[in-house]
């Protein structure tokens, strides 16, 4: 894949309990913007999402948020973005984010983050896109998930080639370089 110009990041609208989650979001946001890439994300100004967007904006990056109208108040829409797209549903949010992105990264988050990651990964498995997908490992947050995914392979429910579609890196710069490989 050529240079991934636009990176979609799935992550939580809450900060979680470990300050490392917000710090990692800031580091990734800065790395995305500093590398000349655009950031696409869920549009919130709070939690991991907010730290991601704020860091990208502070580094001079272009940031597009995509948020369903029903979540504007709940997730507290970020009003200082380059662009805020308001859509009607979560389905529309995911479709717009997928359309705008050349690659996908997941940071710590909850059920919505996991749902977005697994849907975009399933789309790749089905051949609906060939865009790279990654996890930015933050401490041990994703380790149980990674073990579970490897167990799916061991139990014969996921083929190794599909498991290998998911890039896992600890460092934002290294992750971005692997998205381009």
Kinemage of the C-alpha trace (Angstrom):
@kinemage 1
@onewidth
@group {chain A} dominant
@subgroup {mainchain}
@vectorlist {calphas} color= white
{ca unk a 1} P 0.000 0.000 0.000
{ca unk a 2} L 1.278 3.482 -0.775
{ca unk a 3} L 1.609 6.181 1.871
{ca unk a 4} L -1.485 6.168 4.089
{ca unk a 5} L -2.536 9.807 3.836
{ca unk a 6} L -5.497 9.559 6.187
{ca unk a 7} L -5.567 7.515 9.392
{ca unk a 8} L -8.830 6.577 11.093
{ca unk a 9} L -8.436 5.984 14.818
{ca unk a 10} L -10.988 4.089 16.897
{ca unk a 11} L -10.791 4.914 20.623
{ca unk a 12} L -12.754 5.717 23.755
{ca unk a 13} L -14.649 8.875 24.592
{ca unk a 14} L -13.652 8.345 28.233
{ca unk a 15} L -10.069 8.596 29.489
{ca unk a 16} L -9.989 5.194 31.192
{ca unk a 17} L -8.226 4.722 34.521
{ca unk a 18} L -4.611 4.763 33.345
{ca unk a 19} L -3.118 8.136 32.299
{ca unk a 20} L -1.059 6.175 29.755
{ca unk a 21} L -4.188 5.826 27.580
{ca unk a 22} L -4.539 9.584 27.126
{ca unk a 23} L -0.768 9.994 26.777
{ca unk a 24} L -0.654 7.366 23.997
{ca unk a 25} L -3.518 9.106 22.207
{ca unk a 26} L -1.603 12.371 22.357
{ca unk a 27} L 1.540 10.716 21.021
{ca unk a 28} L -0.355 9.100 18.145
{ca unk a 29} L -2.212 12.306 17.285
{ca unk a 30} L 1.064 14.221 17.196
{ca unk a 31} L 2.751 11.522 15.092
{ca unk a 32} L -0.115 11.434 12.585
{ca unk a 33} L -0.094 15.212 12.120
{ca unk a 34} L 3.708 15.547 12.136
{ca unk a 35} L 3.967 12.971 9.370
{ca unk a 36} L 1.663 15.032 7.144
{ca unk a 37} L -1.292 12.698 7.452
{ca unk a 38} L -4.888 13.594 8.196
{ca unk a 39} L -6.708 12.165 11.209
{ca unk a 40} L -10.251 10.792 11.089
{ca unk a 41} L -11.920 9.826 14.355
{ca unk a 42} L -15.226 9.768 16.246
{ca unk a 43} L -15.584 13.512 16.809
{ca unk a 44} L -15.602 13.780 20.625
{ca unk a 45} L -13.656 16.334 22.649
{ca unk a 46} L -13.523 14.063 25.704
{ca unk a 47} L -11.383 11.158 26.869
{ca unk a 48} L -8.940 9.354 24.628
{ca unk a 49} L -10.714 10.802 21.568
{ca unk a 50} L -10.248 14.368 22.744
{ca unk a 51} L -6.555 13.880 23.574
{ca unk a 52} L -5.977 12.351 20.132
{ca unk a 53} L -7.652 15.216 18.278
{ca unk a 54} L -6.140 17.968 20.428
{ca unk a 55} L -2.610 16.636 19.891
{ca unk a 56} L -3.092 16.379 16.129
{ca unk a 57} L -4.511 19.908 15.974
{ca unk a 58} L -1.683 21.278 18.151
{ca unk a 59} L 0.812 19.743 15.707
{ca unk a 60} L -0.887 21.540 12.798
{ca unk a 61} L -2.761 18.528 11.497
{ca unk a 62} L -6.027 18.194 9.635
{ca unk a 63} L -8.638 16.487 11.833
{ca unk a 64} L -12.049 15.264 10.709
{ca unk a 65} L -14.512 14.093 13.327
{ca unk a 66} L -17.522 11.953 12.418
{ca unk a 67} L -20.289 11.838 15.002
{ca unk a 68} L -23.921 10.699 14.969
{ca unk a 69} L -26.325 13.516 15.815
{ca unk a 70} L -27.611 11.507 18.796
{ca unk a 71} L -24.142 11.475 20.370
{ca unk a 72} L -23.284 15.150 19.971
{ca unk a 73} L -24.185 15.927 23.590
{ca unk a 74} L -23.318 12.536 25.131
{ca unk a 75} L -19.818 12.385 23.659
{ca unk a 76} L -19.535 16.175 23.606
{ca unk a 77} L -18.664 17.003 20.009
{ca unk a 78} L -15.311 18.695 19.422
{ca unk a 79} L -16.074 22.088 17.886
{ca unk a 80} L -12.473 23.074 17.033
{ca unk a 81} L -11.806 20.447 14.394
{ca unk a 82} L -10.858 21.081 10.800
{ca unk a 83} L -14.150 19.429 9.920
{ca unk a 84} L -16.964 17.899 11.962
{ca unk a 85} L -19.308 15.660 10.011
{ca unk a 86} L -22.630 14.980 11.698
{ca unk a 87} L -24.295 11.788 10.504
{ca unk a 88} L -27.587 10.113 11.412
{ca unk a 89} L -26.402 6.769 12.825
{ca unk a 90} L -23.489 4.660 14.016
{ca unk a 91} L -23.690 2.762 10.728
{ca unk a 92} L -23.270 6.013 8.824
{ca unk a 93} L -20.388 7.017 11.120
{ca unk a 94} L -18.472 3.837 10.350
{ca unk a 95} L -19.154 4.067 6.623
{ca unk a 96} L -17.956 7.676 6.420
{ca unk a 97} L -14.872 6.963 8.531
{ca unk a 98} L -14.016 3.955 6.352
{ca unk a 99} L -14.472 5.982 3.182
{ca unk a 100} L -12.210 8.798 4.399
{ca unk a 101} L -9.402 6.582 5.704
{ca unk a 102} L -6.435 4.881 4.072
{ca unk a 103} L -5.636 2.927 7.263
{ca unk a 104} L -7.149 2.144 10.674
{ca unk a 105} L -5.707 2.134 14.194
{ca unk a 106} L -7.326 1.204 17.497
{ca unk a 107} L -6.362 2.777 20.806
{ca unk a 108} L -7.827 1.838 24.197
{ca unk a 109} L -11.577 2.155 24.359
{ca unk a 110} L -14.706 0.212 25.158
{ca unk a 111} L -17.351 -1.721 23.294
{ca unk a 112} L -17.739 0.847 20.519
{ca unk a 113} L -14.003 0.834 19.841
{ca unk a 114} L -13.927 -2.952 19.664
{ca unk a 115} L -17.026 -3.068 17.477
{ca unk a 116} L -15.496 -0.585 15.025
{ca unk a 117} L -12.195 -2.486 14.949
{ca unk a 118} L -13.825 -5.862 14.395
{ca unk a 119} L -16.172 -4.588 11.708
{ca unk a 120} L -13.405 -2.955 9.671
{ca unk a 121} L -11.250 -6.072 10.130
{ca unk a 122} L -14.129 -8.294 8.982
{ca unk a 123} L -14.560 -6.094 5.911
{ca unk a 124} L -10.869 -6.689 5.098
{ca unk a 125} L -11.299 -10.453 5.580
{ca unk a 126} L -14.231 -10.377 3.163
{ca unk a 127} L -12.180 -8.446 0.603
{ca unk a 128} L -14.250 -5.263 0.870
{ca unk a 129} L -11.073 -3.232 1.374
{ca unk a 130} L -7.313 -3.792 1.503
{ca unk a 131} L -6.443 -1.016 3.952
{ca unk a 132} L -4.070 -1.777 6.832
{ca unk a 133} L -5.460 -2.217 10.364
{ca unk a 134} L -3.480 -1.873 13.593
{ca unk a 135} L -3.545 -1.759 17.370
{ca unk a 136} L -1.329 0.683 19.231
{ca unk a 137} L -0.398 -1.381 22.275
{ca unk a 138} L -0.570 0.752 25.413
{ca unk a 139} L 0.964 -1.057 28.364
{ca unk a 140} L -0.859 -4.367 28.746
{ca unk a 141} L -4.293 -3.069 27.716
{ca unk a 142} L -4.612 -5.118 24.520
{ca unk a 143} L -2.664 -8.198 25.701
{ca unk a 144} L -5.752 -10.239 26.722
{ca unk a 145} L -7.372 -9.437 23.368
{ca unk a 146} L -4.233 -10.454 21.466
{ca unk a 147} L -4.111 -13.770 23.361
{ca unk a 148} L -7.801 -14.316 22.590
{ca unk a 149} L -7.251 -13.617 18.888
{ca unk a 150} L -4.333 -16.049 18.796
{ca unk a 151} L -6.628 -18.578 20.504
{ca unk a 152} L -9.173 -18.155 17.718
{ca unk a 153} L -6.456 -19.202 15.288
{ca unk a 154} L -5.394 -22.135 17.480
{ca unk a 155} L -9.012 -23.329 17.718
{ca unk a 156} L -9.540 -23.091 13.962
{ca unk a 157} L -12.016 -20.199 13.872
{ca unk a 158} L -9.726 -17.626 12.255
{ca unk a 159} L -7.171 -18.410 9.580
{ca unk a 160} L -3.630 -17.214 10.333
{ca unk a 161} L -3.651 -15.018 7.215
{ca unk a 162} L -6.609 -13.038 8.597
{ca unk a 163} L -5.128 -12.786 12.084
{ca unk a 164} L -1.953 -11.461 10.476
{ca unk a 165} L -3.903 -8.580 8.921
{ca unk a 166} L -3.831 -6.918 12.366
{ca unk a 167} L -0.597 -5.012 12.952
{ca unk a 168} L 0.386 -4.602 16.613
{ca unk a 169} L 2.988 -2.020 17.649
{ca unk a 170} L 4.011 -0.230 20.856
{ca unk a 171} L 5.361 2.937 19.226
{ca unk a 172} L 3.312 5.408 17.141
{ca unk a 173} L 6.127 6.150 14.674
{ca unk a 174} L 6.833 2.468 14.075
{ca unk a 175} L 3.112 1.781 13.698
{ca unk a 176} L 2.731 4.512 11.076
{ca unk a 177} L 5.712 3.147 9.144
{ca unk a 178} L 4.181 -0.345 9.160
{ca unk a 179} L 0.896 1.023 7.839
{ca unk a 180} L 2.822 2.099 4.747
{ca unk a 181} L 4.706 -1.193 4.276
